[in-house]
């Protein structure tokens, strides 16, 4: 399992600020309602973690990639705000794209995210996730950060921090930080800027994501299940 492969190597500060919205709130100022809100945000992260552990233990089809993909996809679509994440990493390409191209890109980004998990969290070797801390960011009560750790045999714990935002009363993951500082969205945004060298726009990014998903699935001995068979 390569966490660097999943989450990347760099962070762009404006993306982090846009998604997170400020520094940690001071301890001791929360109310009962706010505590319940934090628990709801943590539950979203732990739902994802529980899904990954169950998948690795074989509760989602075991070695069958397509079954594992379908199982993980339900959690990804439930726990992540995929349209927001897609619009952020697409950057200026998003503004000029048609609605059809935006929909295609969101679908490709969803596929890419699910394939990443399905091809890296394949088998269980004693892994476990632990939630360390959760807190509101800045003065907003609609942005939360959840600090977690992934424990693996004979390896140092991997620190995974989740940024969540609340939309219409529900919490969604909007970014993941490896080692507490490396933003997945910022890295993807930077990477995709370098792909569209010919000015093709969102279509080029969509094609890139689909090719990468196919390569990751093939390395894991599977294929990406698509309705069109492609």
C-alpha positions as CSV (number, residue, x, y, z in Angstrom):
1,X,0.0,0.0,0.0
2,X,1.6,3.3,-1.2
3,X,0.2,6.3,0.6
4,X,2.4,8.6,-1.4
5,X,0.9,7.2,-4.6
6,X,-2.6,7.9,-3.3
7,X,-2.1,11.3,-1.8
8,X,0.9,12.9,-3.5
9,X,3.7,15.3,-2.6
10,X,2.8,19.0,-2.5
11,X,0.5,21.6,-1.2
12,X,-0.8,24.9,-2.7
13,X,-1.7,27.3,0.1
14,X,-4.6,29.1,-1.4
15,X,-6.4,25.7,-2.0
16,X,-5.8,24.8,1.6
17,X,-7.2,28.1,2.8
18,X,-10.2,27.9,0.5
19,X,-11.2,24.5,1.8
20,X,-10.2,24.9,5.4
21,X,-11.0,28.5,6.2
22,X,-8.6,29.3,9.0
23,X,-6.8,28.1,12.0
24,X,-8.0,25.7,14.8
25,X,-10.5,27.1,17.2
26,X,-9.4,27.5,20.8
27,X,-10.2,24.5,23.0
28,X,-13.0,24.7,25.5
29,X,-15.4,27.1,23.6
30,X,-17.7,24.4,22.1
31,X,-21.3,23.9,23.1
32,X,-23.3,20.6,23.2
33,X,-24.7,21.3,19.8
34,X,-21.2,21.9,18.4
35,X,-19.9,18.7,20.1
36,X,-22.6,16.8,18.3
37,X,-21.7,18.5,15.0
38,X,-18.1,17.4,15.5
39,X,-19.2,13.9,16.1
40,X,-21.2,13.9,12.9
41,X,-18.1,15.0,11.0
42,X,-16.0,12.4,12.6
43,X,-18.6,9.7,11.7
44,X,-18.2,10.6,8.0
45,X,-14.4,9.9,8.2
46,X,-14.9,6.7,10.2
47,X,-17.4,5.5,7.7
48,X,-14.8,5.7,5.0
49,X,-12.2,4.0,7.2
50,X,-14.5,1.2,8.2
51,X,-15.3,0.6,4.5
52,X,-11.6,0.3,3.6
53,X,-10.9,-2.1,6.4
54,X,-13.9,-4.2,5.6
55,X,-12.8,-4.2,1.9
56,X,-9.3,-5.3,2.8
57,X,-10.6,-8.1,5.0
58,X,-12.6,-9.5,2.2
59,X,-16.0,-8.3,3.1
60,X,-16.5,-6.7,-0.3
61,X,-15.7,-9.5,-2.6
62,X,-12.1,-10.2,-1.4
63,X,-9.7,-10.4,-4.3
64,X,-12.4,-9.5,-6.9
65,X,-11.5,-6.0,-8.0
66,X,-14.9,-5.1,-9.5
67,X,-16.7,-6.1,-6.3
68,X,-14.3,-4.2,-4.2
69,X,-14.6,-1.2,-6.5
70,X,-18.4,-1.2,-6.2
71,X,-18.3,-1.5,-2.4
72,X,-15.8,1.4,-2.0
73,X,-17.6,3.6,-4.5
74,X,-20.7,3.7,-2.4
75,X,-18.7,5.1,0.5
76,X,-16.7,7.6,-1.7
77,X,-19.9,9.0,-3.1
78,X,-21.5,9.1,0.3
79,X,-18.6,10.7,2.2
80,X,-16.9,13.0,-0.3
81,X,-18.2,16.2,-1.9
82,X,-17.0,15.1,-5.3
83,X,-18.4,17.9,-7.4
84,X,-16.7,20.6,-5.3
85,X,-13.4,18.7,-5.3
86,X,-13.6,18.3,-9.0
87,X,-14.2,22.0,-9.6
88,X,-11.3,23.0,-7.4
89,X,-8.7,20.7,-9.0
90,X,-9.9,21.6,-12.5
91,X,-9.2,25.3,-11.8
92,X,-9.7,27.7,-14.6
93,X,-10.6,24.9,-17.0
94,X,-13.9,24.6,-15.0
95,X,-15.1,28.1,-15.8
96,X,-15.2,27.7,-19.5
97,X,-16.3,24.1,-19.7
98,X,-19.8,23.0,-20.8
99,X,-22.1,21.3,-18.3
100,X,-21.6,18.0,-20.2
101,X,-17.9,18.3,-19.9
102,X,-18.2,19.1,-16.2
103,X,-20.4,16.1,-15.6
104,X,-17.9,13.9,-17.5
105,X,-15.0,15.2,-15.4
106,X,-16.8,14.6,-12.1
107,X,-17.5,11.0,-13.2
108,X,-13.9,10.5,-14.2
109,X,-12.7,12.1,-10.9
110,X,-15.0,9.8,-9.0
111,X,-13.7,6.8,-10.9
112,X,-10.1,7.8,-10.3
113,X,-10.7,8.2,-6.5
114,X,-12.4,4.9,-6.2
115,X,-9.8,3.1,-8.3
116,X,-7.0,4.6,-6.2
117,X,-8.6,3.1,-3.0
118,X,-9.5,-0.2,-4.6
119,X,-6.1,-0.8,-6.1
120,X,-4.1,0.2,-2.9
121,X,-6.3,-1.1,-0.1
122,X,-6.4,-4.7,-1.4
123,X,-5.6,-7.1,1.4
124,X,-5.6,-7.0,5.2
125,X,-2.4,-7.3,7.2
126,X,-3.5,-5.9,10.6
127,X,-4.1,-2.3,9.4
128,X,-6.2,0.0,11.6
129,X,-7.4,3.6,11.6
130,X,-7.6,5.7,14.8
131,X,-9.2,9.1,15.1
132,X,-7.0,11.4,17.1
133,X,-8.7,14.8,17.2
134,X,-11.4,16.9,15.6
135,X,-11.9,20.6,15.7
136,X,-13.6,23.6,14.0
137,X,-11.5,25.9,11.8
138,X,-11.5,29.6,12.5
139,X,-14.8,31.2,13.4
140,X,-16.8,29.0,11.0
141,X,-18.8,26.1,12.4
142,X,-19.2,24.7,8.8
143,X,-15.5,23.7,8.5
144,X,-13.9,20.9,10.5
145,X,-10.5,19.1,10.4
146,X,-10.3,15.5,11.6
147,X,-6.8,14.2,12.6
148,X,-6.4,10.4,12.1
149,X,-3.6,7.8,11.8
150,X,-3.3,4.6,9.8
151,X,-1.4,1.9,11.6
152,X,0.4,-0.7,9.6
153,X,2.6,-3.6,10.6
154,X,6.3,-2.8,10.7
155,X,5.8,0.7,9.5
156,X,5.5,4.1,11.1
157,X,1.9,5.4,11.5
158,X,0.7,7.4,8.6
159,X,-0.9,10.7,9.6
160,X,-4.1,11.4,7.5
161,X,-6.0,14.7,8.2
162,X,-9.4,15.2,6.7
163,X,-10.9,18.6,5.8
164,X,-14.7,18.6,5.9
165,X,-17.3,21.1,5.1
166,X,-21.0,21.2,5.9
167,X,-23.6,21.6,3.1
168,X,-27.3,21.7,3.9
169,X,-26.7,20.2,7.3
170,X,-24.5,17.2,6.1
171,X,-20.7,16.9,6.4
172,X,-18.6,15.9,3.4
173,X,-14.8,15.3,3.0
174,X,-13.3,18.0,0.7
175,X,-9.6,17.2,1.0
176,X,-7.1,14.9,2.6
177,X,-3.7,15.9,4.0
178,X,-0.9,13.3,4.2
179,X,1.4,13.9,7.1
180,X,-1.0,16.6,8.2
181,X,0.2,19.0,5.5
182,X,0.2,17.6,2.0
183,X,-3.0,18.5,0.3
184,X,-4.3,16.0,-2.3
185,X,-6.4,18.6,-4.1
186,X,-3.5,21.1,-4.3
187,X,-1.2,18.4,-5.8
188,X,-3.8,17.3,-8.3
189,X,-4.6,20.9,-9.3
190,X,-0.9,21.6,-9.9
191,X,-0.5,18.3,-11.8
192,X,-3.4,18.9,-14.1
193,X,-2.3,22.4,-15.0
194,X,0.8,20.8,-16.7
195,X,-1.3,18.3,-18.7
196,X,-3.3,20.7,-20.9
197,X,-0.4,22.0,-22.9
198,X,-2.4,22.3,-26.1
199,X,-5.3,24.2,-24.5
200,X,-7.8,21.3,-24.9
201,X,-9.4,22.1,-21.6
202,X,-11.4,19.8,-19.3
203,X,-11.7,17.1,-21.9
204,X,-7.9,16.5,-21.8
205,X,-8.1,16.2,-18.0
206,X,-11.0,13.8,-18.2
207,X,-9.1,11.6,-20.6
208,X,-6.0,11.7,-18.4
209,X,-8.0,10.6,-15.3
210,X,-9.6,7.7,-17.2
211,X,-6.3,6.5,-18.5
212,X,-4.7,6.7,-15.0
213,X,-7.7,4.8,-13.6
214,X,-7.3,2.0,-16.2
215,X,-3.6,1.8,-15.4
216,X,-4.1,1.6,-11.7
217,X,-6.8,-1.1,-12.0
218,X,-4.7,-3.1,-14.4
219,X,-1.8,-3.1,-11.9
220,X,-4.2,-4.4,-9.3
221,X,-5.2,-7.2,-11.6
222,X,-8.6,-5.8,-12.4
223,X,-10.5,-3.4,-14.6
224,X,-12.6,-0.3,-14.1
225,X,-16.3,-1.2,-14.5
226,X,-18.0,1.2,-16.9
227,X,-21.5,1.1,-18.2
228,X,-20.2,1.5,-21.8
229,X,-17.7,-1.3,-21.3
230,X,-14.8,1.2,-22.0
